[in-house]
Amino acid sequence: MADQKPSILWFRKDLRLDDNAALHAAIEAGGAVIPVYIREPGDLRNVGPLGGAQVWWLHHSLVALKAELTSLGSDLILATGRAQDVLADLAEQTGAATVYVNRAYERTLTDREIAIALKEKGIAIRAFHGQLLHEPKSIRTGSGNPFKVFTPFWNAMQRLAEPHPPIDPPEAIPAPDSFPESEDLDGWNLLPTKPDWAAGFSDHWQPGEAGARESLEDFIDGELHDYKRGRDLPAVDATSLLSPHLALGEISPARIWHATSGQPKKAVEEVGHFRRELAWRDFCYSLLIEQPDLDETNWSDGFEGFPWESDEKGFHAWSKGQTGYPIVDAGMRQLWQTGFMHNRVRMIAASFLIKDLMIDWRRGEKWFRDTLVDADPASNAANWQWVAGCGADASPFFRIFNPILQGEKFDPDGDYVKTYVPELQKLERKYIHRPFDAPAATLQKAGITLGTTYPKPIIDHGFARDRALSAYKALRS
């Protein structure tokens, strides 16, 4: 109705029109809708993109979102500042009395402060569910406490009703007579230039809601049907590649969940395995809600005195993919070149940093935050703690991945290694994961000089394993 006050729609990590409950409610309110994305101060934990790679993604995602909004007769306002100040100014300019927003569970404390500040100015906030499969407080133990182990969490989730049916995107969005002034996205300087380290990212990714839909459709039609086996093979494109789209909310987990329904009977196990991964994301957020500094503080107090090494040379070699262990190096180079790393290799690379080099897991978590396009405040921190053995439902510290055997098991022909470590391309299969064991004639034939064209191992795995276990034993005693 014409006399209805306009509403402010605050986009955050929900950069989509499909299955967007806040958008739907704002339209239902009856007045004009004013969409806004706010670049907030960098000292607020987890409120925006987590690092450089995700900043690149954000730029392209905002471009895509603005185009989608424009096609429906709307627009996207960009603003910089504290959210409560920007929202209050917009409300004053437009006469809006309500802000519609989807809950972002990584910023619960910040959002409470914003809601209080706006309420004092007569502005209401209406928040909606949609970033997780279920509201975190709906999955609790019999005593009402959050789960600390995933399998009981997953079992409890399966006893709930299915995640909400996704809401289709609107056909039009009511616009005001004129939109408030917007900042220029290019002026935010989100894209790297000198050097343009993200130059190759566009060859691998299509940020935005359309890219998310395409990735989902491709996965449902193909890789889902061999997911349980294929997801562990880094040389095979068998994962969904949806995690970057989920990280900035270009697609909802409920939309993904329901898209996997109705599969052939033979795919039931594959669907179940994939849905567990979506549930693991919910589980990680339940941990983050309980411990907002999950990226900095051990979940388990028993690890507080662990004797981490200060090994700058080792960390540099690891971060650049120059450890001398091909599967680790391939993963770290894939990360640098594409902003992504295969999940199995993430575990191998993380184990190597934590247990072979005995470098604090927090340094690895920060590196992944900055270099992953799918950086996620809950999953990133929880998964690093899982590998380190200090997290909830963690892999025990004494489970130490052998990078040689892991490579031979999950990349048996060395195709993944050869893709990202091209200096080993001519090395025969037998030695692709252990070039340091190859005879001199074999290395010469492959054009490899260890220590020159490819590094020698920066540490002996057997020695490193014994050192780590001794340190753990001393801590436990």
N, C-alpha and C positions, 0 to 999 in steps of 0.2 A: 504493500500500500504506500501511496505517496507520502503520507504523514509519518511513516515509520522512520525512526532514527537509523542512520547508517551504522554498520558494524565494522570493526577492525578484525581482519583475519591475520593472525601472526604466524607466519611460516618459520619453522626452525629446521629440525631434522625430519621433515615430512614434506619434502619438495615434490608433491604430486597432487593431482586433482582426483585420481581414482581412490576409492575407499578412504576418503578424508572426512572424518566425522565432523571436525571443526568447520570445514568449508560447508558441508551439508547443513549444519545447524545455523550457520551465519546466513545462508540463503533462505532457510525456512523462517528466519526472524522477520523477513519481509522488506527490509530496507536495502539500501545500497551496501555493497561489500567492498572494503578497502584493504587489499592484500598488502602486507609489508614483510620485508626481511630485514632484520636488524643486525648490523655488525657490532657486536658488543665488545667491551674492553677485554684485552687478552689475559688479564689476571684472574678471570673467572674460570673456575675449573670446568672443563668439558662442555662449555656452552656453544662452541662453534666447531669448525673443522679442527682436527687434532694435530695436523702437521702439514708440511709443505706439499706432499703428494695429494692430500685431501683438499687443500686449498685450490690446487689446480682443478680438481674435480668440481669443487663448489662453483667456480667461475662458470664452467660449461653447464652445470646443472641449473644455475640461475638464468642463464641465457635461454635454456630450453623451457624452464618454467614460465618465464615472461612471455615467450612465444605462445605457449599453450593458453595462458590467461588472455592474451591479446586476441587469440582466435575465438574466444568466447565473449568478447566485448569488454574485457576487464584490463587490468594492468598490474604491474608489480612495483611498489614503492621500495626503494633502497634507502636505508638511513643508518647512520653511525652514532653510537652513544649507549648510555645505560638504558636498558629496555624500559624501565619504568618512566624515564624521562621522555624517550621517543614516543612511547605509547600515549603518555599524557598530552604531549604536544599535538599528536595526531588527533586525539579525541577533541581537544580544544579547537583545532582548525576545522574539523569536519562535523562536530556536534555528536559524534559517536559516544555511546554510554556503555558499550560492552565490547570486550575483546574476546574473540574466540581462538582457542589454541588447542593443539593436541599435546598430551602429557609427554614430557621428556624426563624419564626417570633418573637420568644421570645428573639432573640439576634440580632435584626436589627442594633443597634448602634455598637455593637462589630464587626459585619460583615463588616460594612462600613469601619471601621478602618483597618481591615485585607485586604480588597480590595485595599485600598489606598497604604498600605505598599507593597503589591505584585506588584501593577502597577509600582511603583518606581523601581522595580527590573526586569521589563519587563515581568511579569507573569500576564496573564489574568485570571479572574474568570468568569465563566458562571454559572448563578444560575437559577433554574427551580422551577416551581410550582408543588405541589403534597402532601403537608402535611395537607392541608385543602381542603374542598370541592370546594371553590372558592377563588380567590385572594381577600384579605380583602377590597381593594380599589374598587372592582367591586360592592360592596353592600353599597350604600350610600343613604341618604335622598335626596329629591328633590332639596335641597339647597347645596348638595354635602358634607354634614357632616356625620360622622359616626352615626349609630343608638345607642340610649341609652336605648331602650326598645326592648325586644326580639320579640314580636309578629309582629310589623312592619318589623323588620329585616327578620324574617322567611317569611313573605309575599313577601318581595322584592326578597329574594332568590328564591322563587318559580316562580317568573316571569323571572328569568334567564334561560338560556339553562341548560340542565342536566350537572352535573359534567363531566369532560372529560372521555372518554372511557378509561378504564385501559389498560396499555401496558403490554403485556405478558412478562414473564422473558426471557432472552436470552438463546439460546441453547449452546453458547460458549462465552468466553470472551478472546480477544487477550491478550497474556501475553508477557512481555519483555523476552529477553534472560536470564536475571537473575533479581531477585527481590532485592531491597535494604534490608539491615538488619532490622529485626523487633525485638522489645522488646518481652519478654515472658509474656503472659497474667497472668500466675500464680505469676509472680513477682510483679504484681500490687496489690496483696493481697486484692482482691475485696470481697472475701468470708469470713464471720465471722467464727471464730474458737473457741475462749475461752471467753465467751460461744458461741456455735453455735446456736444463737437465730433463725436462719432461717431453722433449721433442718427439720421442717415440711412443708416448702414451696413446695418442690418438689412433695409432695402428691397431691397438688392442681393445680400446674401450669406446663406448658411446654413452657418455653421461646423459642423464635425463630420463624422464618417465618413458619415453618411446624406446630408449635403449633397454630399460628394465623389462618392458613388455616383450621385446624381441628376445632377450636372454631367457626369459621364463618359457616362452613358446618353444624355443630351440631345445631347451633342456627337457621339457615335457615330451617332445616328439622324439628325442634321441637319448641323451646320456642317462636319463632317469632309469631306463630299462636295464642298465648294467651298473647301477650306481654303487652298490655295495662292494663289488670287486674293483671297478674302474677308478673309484675315488682315491685309491691308494697308489695309483700309478701316475707319476708326474709327467711322463711322456705322452699320456693319453688325455685328451680334452674330455674328461668324464665328470667334472664337477659342474655345478650350476652357474658359477661366475656371477651369482646374484649378490654376494656380500657387499660390494661397493655400493650397489643400488639400495640395499637395506640400510647401510650405514648412514646415508643422508635421506632416507625415507622416500626414495623415488618409487618404491613399491612397498606394500604392506605385507607383513608376514601372513596375515589372514588370506590375502589374495593368493599368495604362493601355496599355502596349505590347501585351500579349496581347489586350486588348479591341479593338484595331484590326485584328487578324487576321481572315481570312475575309470581307473586304469584296469587293463586286463588282469585276470586272476594271477597270472604268472609274475606280475609286477608288484604284487602286494608286499612282499618282503622288501623290495627295493624302495617302495614308497615309505614303509615304516622306518627304514634305516635313514632315509632323507629327513623325514619328519622329526626324528630324534635330534638331528642337527639344529633344526629350528627351535626345538625345545631346549637344547643346550644354551642357545642364545638367551632365552627367557631365564634359564637358571643362572647364567652369568649376571644378568641384571638384578636378580633377587639377591645375589651376593653384594653387588655394588650398592644397592639400597641399604643393606646392613652395614657396609663399610665403605663410605664414600671416597676414602683415600686408598682404594684397593690397588692403585698403581704405585703406591709408595710404601705401604705397610704390609708385612707378612700376615696372611690370614692366621697362620699358626705361630703362636708366640715362641714355640720351640726353636725357631730358626733365627731368633734375634742375635745370637752370638756367633753365627757362622763366619768362619775366617775367609772372607772373600779376598781374592787376589787383586792387586792394583796393577794390571797388565795392559798398559796402553798400546804396546806393540802388538799384543795378541788381539786386542779389540779392533785395532785398525785393520789388521789382516782379515779378521772375521767380517768386518763391515764392508770390505772391498772385494770379498770373494777370493782371497789369496791365502787360504789356510793350508793348501796342499792336499786337502781331502775333497775330491771332485764333487760329491753330492752336496756337500756344504757350500762349496764355491759356486756351483750352478744355481743353488737357491738364492744366495745373496746377490748374484749378478742378475738373476731374473727379477728380483725385487728392485734393483736399481734401474733396470732397463724398462720395466713395465709397471712398477708400483704395486706389484702383486707377487706372492709366492705360493706355490702349491702347499696345501695344508700338511701333507705328510712331511714335506721337506721343511716346513716351519718347525715341526717338532724336532727334526734331526738337527737343524741349525741352532735351535734354542738349547737343546741338550748339549751340543758341542760348546757353546759359549758358557753355559752354567757349570757343566760337569767336567769337560775336558780342560777348559781354560780357568774354571772356577771364578768367573767374573759375575758380579752381582746381577741377578735377573732383571733388576730395575733398569740397568743400562740397556739391556736388550729390549725391554718394553718401550723405552723412550725412543730407541732407534726405529723400531717398527711403527710407533706412533707417527713418526715424522716421514717415513718412506712408504707406508701402505696407503693405497687409495681406499681400502676398506677398513681403515683404522676405526676401532670401536672402543669406547671407554670401558665397557664391561667385558667384552670378549677378549680384548687384547690383554688386559691386566689379569683376568682370571686364567687365561690359557698359559701365560708366562708363569704364573704361580703354580699351575698344574704341573708343568714340566719340571719346575724347580723342586717340587715336593712340599712346598710350604702353603699351598692353597687348599681350598675346600675340595674334598673328593679327589685329592691329587694323586698323580703317579708317584710312587715312593721314590725318594732321592736315589736309592740304590739301584733303580732301574735306569741304567746308563746306556744310551744308544751307541752301538758301534757304527761309526759312519761308513765304514767299509762294507760291513755286512748289510746295513740298511740300504746302501746303494745297490748292492748286488741283488737284493731281494726285490726291491720296488722299481729299479731301473735296470733290469738284467741285461739289456742290450746296449745300455749306455746312451740311448737316444736323447734323453733329457740332458745329460751331461754334455753331450756333443753340441746341443743347441746353444747352451749358454757358456760353455768353456771350449771355444772353437780350437784352441791350441792342442786339444786332445782328440780332435776328430779322426785322425789317422791311426790312433792307437788301437790295437786289436782288443776285441771284446774281453778277453781273459784278464786284461790289466786295466780296463777303463776306470775301475774304482780303486785301483791300487797301483798307480804308475810307478811308485817308489819301489815296487817289487819286480818291475819289468827288467829283463836283461838289457845290457847296454846296447846290443844289436837291435833289439826291438824298439827301444827308445829312439835310436838313430834313424831307423827306418821310418818312424812316425814323425821325425823332425822335432823331437822333444829333447831339450837339455834341462834336466831338473836343476832348479835354482836359478835358471836364466829365462827360459821360455815358459816354464810353469814351476811354481814354488815347491820346494821340498816341504814335507809336513812340518808345521810350526811347533808341533809337540807330538810325542809318541803316545798313541791312544792307550796302550797298556799301562804306561807310567801314569798317565793322566787319570785313568780309571782308579788305580790303586791310591793315588793321592787324594782323590775326591772321597773315596770310601773311608779312608783313614780320617779325614777331616770330619766326616759325618759321624763316624764312630766316636771320635773324641767329643763331639758336640753332645751326642746322646748320653755319654757317660758322665 
